[in-house]
């Protein structure tokens, strides 16, 4: 619920696509951390530009959808669980983790 004059944020990106976005954002974050501290700003800008181009969205759309997730913890948890499952599946498929 929103108070008077507050914008209500709703997920405008399909849940499946949101999972893809969140996976790519994790990959970007991990790649940026591999670079020297002095290079991280320019590397971050480069990756984010590619990210928005690949997913055909802009920073406003991403921010609004992230806000929608903040306002809906149950949906955020579901998406996070899906992200972790997909990452685990990919790692298993690539032989990067042991299957128990």
Order of alpha helices (4+ residues) and beta strands (2+ residues): alpha-alpha-alpha-alpha
